[in-house]
Amino acid sequence: MRKELLTMAATAGLFLALQGNASAHENTYEVRSGDTLWKIAQANNLSVNQIIEWNNISSTAIYPGQNLSLLVPHSPDQTSTYTVQNGDDL
């Protein structure tokens, strides 16, 4: 009983420690001094044009502290669903 309580407490603590404010569908980058769109794109296997398009940037100028999305924006028509079938697993 004592071992189970300790295990549950440790699991709950780990869960709470790992829980952040961002959802699993968010991937943002905070621009630092000296960064360029090319450098950020290369580090994240993206193109400069993708970053520009996804963030509605009108030029290649970025500034420290700016947050850039590194994921394609979601729209209602891009949503997909899957119905779980017998025998499916993760």
Phi, psi and omega in degrees: 000315181295320180294322179294318179296318178296318179296316179296319180295318179294319178297315179297318179297318179296316179301313181293325180291326183273347182284125180243190181270346183267145177278171181292344182264005180255138173215101182243159179229130176267120182295135177248162178303132179093350179289151171230159177300321180298314180298315180295317180298314180298319182291339184243016179054045179235171172259157177300320181298324177298313180298317179298312182294313184293338182249008180051047179269135182267349177214181179270005180283127174230164183221151179304138181093345179289137177259127180246135175280135179251018177234148176297135180297146178274146172223156183305326182280356177262001182284139176231156178232159177221132176265124182295132179255154177303128180096352177293150171215170181288000000 
